[in-house]
Amino acid sequence: MLNLKNRKTKKSPIKLVNQEQAPFAYVEAYKSLRTNLDFLAAKNGYHSILVTSGSPNEGKTTLCLNLVCSLTESGKKVLLMDCDLRKSSVAAYLKKNRRNFGVTDVLAGKCTLDDAIFFSDVIRSDVLLCGTIPDNPAELMGSAEMVQLLQNVSVSYDYVIIDTPPVCVVTDAAILSRYVDGCVLVARSNVSTKQNFVRARQALEDVQANLVGAVLNDYDSQKSAYGRSYYAYQEYGYGKEKSKDGMVE
């Protein structure tokens, strides 16, 4: 179980693990996720990882951005690919204009892949935004052009991390999940319901998606015995600071 606690508000910008003020435990939680992903990738040859959730506001984009940061800090070549063509937020987090070329523009032949990909100093990685919002997102996700695009980027990067819409809201993630190496399902403590999580998992299983893991956000580690042991462990010099953010269980 991972606690990747980060409540996004207008007054509180997203917390990234590559920032100097990022809490030690928060950074370590993403390192644990990175290690697990590296193990799976090495064993199975995974490159493309799709991230989705059951409903909005469960932290999938936050996870994508921080996972990319953690992977790049370990020396991996990573592409963050925004395939949330419904309600994209990656561009806003990275302080980029949403009108920049992106996935849909490449698929429509309006630009080349090289024209659309840019390097972000914020997450220190290459990024492919969603591009012009289309009228038919689901159809684009299942197109032959999309499959070819995924194949092209997968051979050029160690990892392609793909942000997608909630799988219980629209079908985009379920459609795209058939063409990636693995999927990660995100849930949020005190927000996600068991019923909705089961529905999300079932939606992916129905299309035979390769669900490689799940992440729980906002888990309160201090309410568990393990959490108390973890913070005692930090007090003996293994952590940079005490923090309520982040735990690996």
N, C-alpha and C positions, 0 to 999 in steps of 0.2 A: 504494500500500500504506500502510495506517495502523497505527502502533503505538499502541495505547491500553492500555498495560500497567497492570493493576490486579488483583492477586491478592486475592480476597476471603477473609478468615478471620474467625473470631469475635473475634480480638484486633485486627484491622485493618479498620475500617469503610470503606465504599466511598469512593473519592476522587472528588470532584466538581470540575468546572472552575470553578465559581463560588466556590470557597473560596480564601481569601487565600494559603494555603500550596500551592496546586496548582502543580506544576512548569510552567515556561514552555512547554516542548516538548509536554507533555501537553495544555495548553490549545490550543496552535497546531494540534495534530493534529485536534482537534474543530472548530476554525475552518475547517480545510481541508475536512472532511467537510460542514460547514454550507454552505460556499461552493459545493461541488459540487451539493449538494441544492438550493440556491437557484437555481442555473443551470438545473437540470432542471425545477424547479417553474415558473420564469418562462417557459421555453420550451414546456412542455407542460401548464401549468395544474394541476400536482399539488398536492394538499392532504393526502391520507391516505397515510401511509407505514407499512407493516407491517414489523416487525423479527423475524426468527426465526433459528434456528441448526439444525445437523443433530442435535446431541446436547445434553444438559444441560452446564452449567458451561463454556460457551464465551463468556460475557460479553455476552449479548444485552440483559439488563436493565440492566447497567452502561452499555452504549452508549445505551440509550433515555434513561436519566436524564441522562446528560451531553449528549447531543444536544439534549434539551429545554432544558437550562441554556444551552447555547451559542446556540440559536435565540432564546430570550427575551432574552438579553443583546444581541442585534442588533436588538431592538425588535419581534420577531414575536410575535403572539398564538398561543399553543400550548396544546394539550390533550394530556396524556399519558393514554392509554387502556390499562388493563390487561386484556388478553384472554387471559391465561394462567390459565384456569379450572381447571387441574390442580394446579399447584404455584406459586402466585403468591408473589412476594417484594417487590413494589413497596410494599405497605402497611408491611412491616417496615422497609424502607429509609427510608420517610418518617415512621416512628414513628406510624403510624395503626392503629387497630383494624380488623382485617380484616372485622369484622361491620358496618362502615359500609355504607350503601347503595352499590351499584355497577352495573355493566353488567347483570348478571343480574336485579337488582331492577327496573331500568328496563324490561327486556324483558318481565318478568312482570307489569308494571303495578302493582308495589308502591309505586312512588314516581315522581316526575317526574324528568326529566333535570336540572332546576335543583336538585332536592333532593339528587341524587347527586354532582354536580360540586362540588369544593371547591378553594380556592386553597392551595397548599403553599408555605410560606416556605422550605422546604429547597431546592426547585428553582425557586422563584419563578414558578410556572406553575399553571394549572388542571389538575386530576387527576380521572380517573374510575376508581375502583378496580374490581376484578372483581366484588365483591358476593358474595352467598350462593353457595357452591359447589353447582352442580347435578349431577344424576345423568346428564345427557345433554349435555355440553359441545359435542360435535361438531354435534349437531342444532341447538343454539342458534346456533352460528356461521353456519350456513347458512339460518337462518330469515328470513322476510320482515321481521320486526320488527328483526332485526339490520341488514339492508340499509337500512332506513329510519333507524335510529339513526345509522349511518355517514353517510348523506346529510345528516341534520340537523346533526351536529357539523362536517362538512366545510365547510358554508356559513358557519359561525360563527367559524371559526379559520383562521389562515394555514396552520397545520400541525396535523395530528392524528398523533401518533406512537404506534403500537400495538405493545405487547409481547405476543408470542404464545408458545405452547409450541414445543419443538423439532419441526421438520417431519418428521424421520425416526422420531420416537417415537409421535406421535399425528397425526391428520389435521386438527386444528383450524386450524393455520396455512394449510395448503393450501386448505381450504374458504374461509376468510376472505379469502385472497389474491385471489380472483376479484372481490371487491367493493371493493378499495382501488385507489388510483392507482399505487402502486409498492411493491416489496418490497426489503428489504436483508437479505442473508444474512451471518451472523456466523460466523467460524471462529477458532480459537485455536491459536497456534503451540505445537507439542509436545504438543497435546491432540487436536486434530482430525486425522483421517486424510484422505488424498486420496480414498480410496474413499467415506468418509462424506460428504465435501463434494460429491462428484459425485452421490451418492444424493440429497442435500438439494436440489441444483440441479435434478435431474431431477424430483423430486417437485413442485417449483413449476412447472417447464416443462410437466409432464403436464396441469396444470389451466390452462395458458396464463396463468400469473401474469406480471406485468410486473416482471421482476427488473432493478432499476435499478443494482445495485452490490453489492459484497461488502466486508467489513471483516475484516482480520486482526488479532487481539489478540496481545499478548505477543511481538511480533516484536523480536528483539534487534538494534537498529540499530547498535550499536557493533561488530558483527562484519562490517559491510559498509563498503565504501569511502565510500559516500554518507553513512553515519552519521558517520564520522570527519570528513568535510567539514562536516557539519551542526553538530557541536559546536565545531569551530574557528570557524565562522561566529558562534556564540553568544559565544565568547570576545572577539570584537571589538565587543561592545556591543549586539548585536541581541537578546540574551536576558537575562532577569532572573536566571537561575541555570543552572548546569550540572545536567543531569539525565539519568538513564538512561530516563526515562519519556517516550515519545511521539516519533514521527517521521512525517513525510509523505514519501512517496517517489513 
